[in-house]
């Protein structure tokens, strides 16, 4: 088994959480996304989307983090990360689809706008070369240029705000997102909440939404959280925290606006 990944990628964090929960030990191949290592011809032959992670198991590449997580639970069923009850499993899948239907885009938008835009411009655009999706490339170029002034930045912040409210409603009633057991639902969302913490936006979990903070604490106490903690890069944490604190007044102003 091989895992092509990046230490700070939220999608790679999802897959590593499952791998650690299963006790698997793949050969890890870390890609530097800033220098475009996910867009080389060799990697695109494995993953035509040019993104991480990619899992190679039994000689076959498996792509898309949500698909990889379900594959791992099928191929390596102990311990199970999906509820046995069909209704609970359906609730789990409602959470696992959230990153693919809006959350990942919102996370990328606020991460680049707040913290990584200057860095991406300073790198001379290497991370944009040979990307398979030209419209996506232009979107990230514009984010790197405009940062907090980009028209999609407020939408990304509002999306996150709505997600945290939705999570709090669920976690006021259950221990984990799909019920009383840790599952792929929690795996799917956890890296995106960690990104809020990395960006010094943990204050979004205060007050009526504190149940999300308690869920985060429980998640960190699990052994498989090492899949995130062991890979955190202090340089990026310092960058994200500083930039997030600088952006906080603007973010609070966005959230205070009536729409």
Buried (B, 14 or more C-beta within 10 A) or exposed (E): BBBBBBBBBBBBBBBBBBBBBBEBEBEBBBBEBBEBBBBBEEBBEBBEBBBBBBBBBEEEBBBBBBEBBBBBBEBBEEEBBBBEEEEBBEBBBEBBEBBBEBBBBBBBBBBBBBBBBEBBEEBEBBBBEBBEEEEBBEBBBBBBEBBBEBEBBBBBBBBBBEBBEBBBEBBEEBBBBBBEBBBBBBBBBBBBBBBBBBBBBBEBBEEEBEBBBEBBEBBBEBEBBEBBEEBEEEEBBEBBBEBBEEBBEBBEEBEEEEE
